[in-house]
Amino acid sequence: MEIWNNVFMEYYRDDTGILTKLPSQNVDTGMGFERMCMVLQGKTSPYDTDVFQTAVHVLEKTLDISYDNHARRMRIISDHCRTALSLITENIQPSNEGR
């Protein structure tokens, strides 16, 4: 039963670290948005889904390099771009201080 305690989301942890029991418990499958897209689109990597492919195509065109020859670099750059855009849309100012 111990293993199941690790996948159930039972508590909310506030900024001070205090745990409060959630009104409804859920199961955390570990399948985030990108993994869900990968499964639904029949891909073998999240970077092959439409979530990342637009950025990959822009990088290929802008940098005049191919994904096949620079996959690791392009995955890192596209992931950083996606994260930066998510922060910006939430009006969060990226910084090298704090969280």
C-alpha angles and dihedrals in degrees: 000000000000093000091057091055088066096057100043115090101218105150142047114220113208126207092274093052097253113146120221122188111249117236089231124030120217138191117244107214094181088235103131127185096278094049091047090053090049092054095043093048094045094239129146095219134034087231090064092061128093088257090075106016095083090056091044091053092048090050092049092051097041097044096033092229132120127244090225092062098037105029097137094050093045092048091054094047094045091048091050091048092050091049092048091050091050091052093047093050088054091051091245114150110223112231141166089232128075123355 
